[in-house]
Amino acid sequence: MTNIALPLRVTSSGLAKERSLKRSIDASIDVLLTTQLFSSPADPFYGFVFNNLRFEIFNEHEGVVYDSNDTGSVYGLPGLYDKKISGSSKNINTYAAELKEAIVNNEKRLSDVTASMTYMREERKVYVTVKGNIISTNKEYVYTNILRIWN
């Protein structure tokens, strides 16, 4: 089984294919993780809301994002400023829970998805880990990435 390669590339035989299922899922999560929520007209709910907060005030000591406009919501989504940057998807008060929800809604090749985000203040980076099972092969899946903090 082959999957369409990301980023999309047109070859003489059509769209380029990715033979590795893991690399295909990795690329899909990379795109999801770096796409702002509400930035795609085709699917406004595609993306990860953490990128919508990149111009907000980041409190490095508490590991939270402040609401610079004092609106209490991002694009009408309440409660996003109450979430912690570090944490796992088991706790609903974290951005990791938002990431897990985005992956569950958009990456149908995975089951039993969990996500964790760990903020390292000294490095100014957020370490992202996603775990799950690949449905078609029933193999464990692990994805890691590092996000640089914008302050």
C-alpha positions as CSV (number, residue, x, y, z in Angstrom):
1,M,0.0,0.0,0.0
2,T,1.3,3.4,-0.9
3,N,0.2,6.8,0.4
4,I,0.4,10.2,-1.3
5,A,3.7,12.0,-0.3
6,L,3.7,15.2,1.6
7,P,4.5,17.8,0.6
8,L,2.6,17.2,-2.6
9,R,4.8,16.7,-5.7
10,V,3.6,16.0,-9.2
11,T,5.7,13.5,-11.1
12,S,5.4,12.2,-14.7
13,S,3.2,9.4,-13.4
14,G,1.0,11.6,-11.2
15,L,1.3,12.5,-7.5
16,A,4.4,11.2,-5.8
17,K,3.8,8.3,-3.4
18,E,5.3,7.5,0.0
19,R,6.0,3.8,0.4
20,S,6.7,4.0,4.2
21,L,3.5,4.2,6.2
22,K,5.3,5.6,9.2
23,R,6.9,8.4,7.2
24,S,3.5,9.1,5.6
25,I,1.8,9.5,9.0
26,D,4.8,11.5,10.3
27,A,4.4,13.9,7.4
28,S,0.7,14.2,8.0
29,I,1.2,15.0,11.7
30,D,3.9,17.5,10.8
31,V,1.4,19.4,8.5
32,L,-1.3,19.2,11.2
33,L,1.0,20.4,13.9
34,T,2.3,23.4,11.9
35,T,-1.1,24.5,10.5
36,Q,-3.0,27.2,12.3
37,L,-6.6,26.3,13.2
38,F,-9.1,28.1,10.9
39,S,-6.4,28.8,8.2
40,S,-7.7,26.3,5.6
41,P,-10.9,27.3,3.8
42,A,-11.5,23.7,2.8
43,D,-11.6,22.6,6.4
44,P,-11.4,25.4,9.0
45,F,-11.1,23.0,11.9
46,Y,-7.9,21.4,10.4
47,G,-4.8,22.3,12.3
48,F,-3.5,22.8,15.8
49,V,-4.6,25.8,17.9
50,F,-1.2,26.2,19.5
51,N,0.0,28.0,16.4
52,N,-2.8,30.5,16.6
53,L,-1.2,31.8,19.9
54,R,2.2,32.6,18.5
55,F,1.8,36.4,18.9
56,E,0.5,36.1,22.5
57,I,2.4,36.7,25.7
58,F,4.2,33.6,26.9
59,N,4.8,33.2,30.7
60,E,8.0,31.1,30.8
61,H,7.8,30.6,34.6
62,E,4.2,29.3,34.7
63,G,4.2,27.6,31.3
64,V,1.0,29.3,30.1
65,V,0.0,31.8,27.4
66,Y,-1.6,35.1,28.4
67,D,-4.5,36.6,26.6
68,S,-3.1,39.9,25.3
69,N,-6.5,41.1,24.0
70,D,-8.3,40.1,27.2
71,T,-11.0,38.3,25.2
72,G,-10.8,34.9,27.0
73,S,-11.0,33.0,23.7
74,V,-9.2,32.4,20.5
75,Y,-11.6,32.7,17.4
76,G,-14.5,32.0,19.7
77,L,-12.9,28.9,21.4
78,P,-13.1,29.5,25.1
79,G,-10.7,28.2,27.7
80,L,-7.6,28.1,25.5
81,Y,-5.7,30.5,27.8
82,D,-6.4,28.3,30.8
83,K,-4.3,25.4,29.4
84,K,-0.8,24.4,30.4
85,I,1.9,24.0,27.7
86,S,3.5,21.0,29.5
87,G,1.4,18.0,30.1
88,S,-0.2,14.9,28.5
89,S,-3.4,14.4,26.7
90,K,-4.8,12.6,29.8
91,N,-5.3,16.0,31.4
92,I,-7.9,18.1,29.5
93,N,-6.2,21.3,30.8
94,T,-3.3,21.0,28.4
95,Y,-2.5,21.8,24.8
96,A,-1.5,18.1,24.5
97,A,-5.2,17.3,24.8
98,E,-6.0,19.7,22.0
99,L,-3.3,18.0,19.9
100,K,-4.6,14.6,20.6
101,E,-8.1,15.7,19.5
102,A,-6.8,17.2,16.3
103,I,-4.9,14.0,15.5
104,V,-7.9,11.7,16.3
105,N,-10.1,13.9,14.1
106,N,-7.7,14.1,11.1
107,E,-5.3,11.0,11.1
108,K,-7.6,8.0,10.7
109,R,-4.7,5.6,10.3
110,L,-4.0,5.7,14.0
111,S,-5.8,4.3,17.1
112,D,-5.3,4.7,20.8
113,V,-3.6,8.1,20.3
114,T,-1.9,9.8,23.2
115,A,0.1,13.1,23.1
116,S,2.5,14.8,25.4
117,M,4.1,18.2,25.3
118,T,7.1,19.1,27.5
119,Y,8.3,22.7,27.8
120,M,12.0,23.1,28.5
121,R,12.4,26.7,29.7
122,E,16.2,26.8,29.4
123,E,16.0,25.6,25.8
124,R,12.9,27.6,24.9
125,K,11.5,24.5,23.2
126,V,8.5,22.3,23.5
127,Y,9.1,18.6,23.0
128,V,6.1,16.9,21.4
129,T,5.5,13.1,21.5
130,V,2.6,11.3,19.9
131,K,2.0,7.6,20.5
132,G,-0.6,5.2,19.1
133,N,-1.2,2.1,17.1
134,I,-1.2,1.9,13.3
135,I,-4.6,0.4,12.5
136,S,-3.6,-1.5,9.3
137,T,-0.5,-3.2,10.8
138,N,-1.4,-3.2,14.5
139,K,2.2,-1.9,15.2
140,E,3.1,0.7,17.8
141,Y,3.6,4.2,16.4
142,V,5.8,7.0,17.9
143,Y,6.2,10.5,16.6
144,T,8.5,13.2,18.0
145,N,9.0,16.8,17.2
146,I,10.4,20.0,18.7
147,L,8.6,23.3,18.6
148,R,10.6,26.5,19.3
149,I,8.9,29.0,21.6
150,W,8.2,32.3,19.9
151,N,9.4,34.7,22.7
